Amino acid sequence: MQAITASLAGMVFKVLVKPGDQVSPGQEVVRLESMKMEIPVESEIQGTVLEVPVKEGDFVNDGDPLVIIED
């Protein structure tokens, strides 16, 4: 199990995956908004989404888990 984490503080603008989805390296899974800019968050691994502990509108800090993946 691995977590894709936020690389900066911001608001979750869009969640692009749900539990059960297959993801591959380079696939965008979440889009954050920080300082009026949209920042894509991509998976670095291939696997299955187990959990998405955030929802659109949530505020996150650097290092917070966004998507949990089973590889």
PLY file of the C-alpha trace (Angstrom):
ply
format ascii 1.0
element vertex 71
property float x
property float y
property float z
element edge 70
property int vertex1
property int vertex2
end_header
0.00 0.00 0.00
1.31 3.43 -0.91
-0.06 6.93 -0.52
0.03 9.68 -3.10
0.55 12.81 -1.02
0.10 16.54 -1.49
3.29 18.29 -2.55
2.04 21.63 -1.22
-0.72 23.17 0.86
-3.91 24.00 -0.99
-7.51 23.08 -1.69
-8.62 19.87 -3.38
-10.09 21.25 -6.60
-11.00 17.98 -8.32
-10.76 14.27 -7.47
-10.31 12.23 -10.65
-10.30 8.66 -9.27
-12.44 6.52 -6.96
-11.86 3.28 -5.03
-11.49 0.35 -7.42
-10.02 2.42 -10.27
-6.78 1.25 -11.88
-4.06 3.90 -12.10
-0.76 3.99 -13.96
2.38 6.10 -13.60
1.85 9.63 -14.90
-1.95 9.47 -14.57
-3.49 12.54 -12.94
-5.46 11.51 -9.83
-6.19 14.81 -8.07
-5.99 18.47 -8.97
-5.10 20.95 -6.22
-5.64 24.69 -6.23
-3.06 26.93 -4.58
-2.56 30.66 -5.06
-5.25 30.61 -7.81
-3.28 28.04 -9.81
-4.37 24.48 -10.54
-1.69 21.89 -9.79
-2.06 18.33 -11.13
-1.07 15.46 -8.83
-0.01 12.33 -10.70
0.44 8.74 -9.63
4.03 7.50 -9.60
3.01 3.83 -9.45
0.64 1.37 -11.08
-2.05 -0.17 -8.92
-5.62 -0.09 -7.66
-7.13 2.81 -5.72
-8.10 1.57 -2.24
-9.18 4.83 -0.67
-9.53 8.54 -1.40
-9.44 10.20 2.05
-10.12 13.70 0.65
-13.01 15.29 -1.19
-13.37 18.34 -3.38
-13.19 21.50 -1.28
-10.99 19.98 1.46
-7.87 21.88 2.48
-4.67 19.84 2.63
-1.13 20.44 3.81
2.15 19.34 2.28
2.49 15.59 2.87
-1.20 14.86 3.50
-2.41 11.63 1.82
-4.67 12.21 -1.18
-5.05 8.72 -2.64
-4.13 5.29 -1.20
-3.02 2.74 -3.80
-2.40 -0.99 -3.59
0.35 -1.95 -6.00
0 1
1 2
2 3
3 4
4 5
5 6
6 7
7 8
8 9
9 10
10 11
11 12
12 13
13 14
14 15
15 16
16 17
17 18
18 19
19 20
20 21
21 22
22 23
23 24
24 25
25 26
26 27
27 28
28 29
29 30
30 31
31 32
32 33
33 34
34 35
35 36
36 37
37 38
38 39
39 40
40 41
41 42
42 43
43 44
44 45
45 46
46 47
47 48
48 49
49 50
50 51
51 52
52 53
53 54
54 55
55 56
56 57
57 58
58 59
59 60
60 61
61 62
62 63
63 64
64 65
65 66
66 67
67 68
68 69
69 70
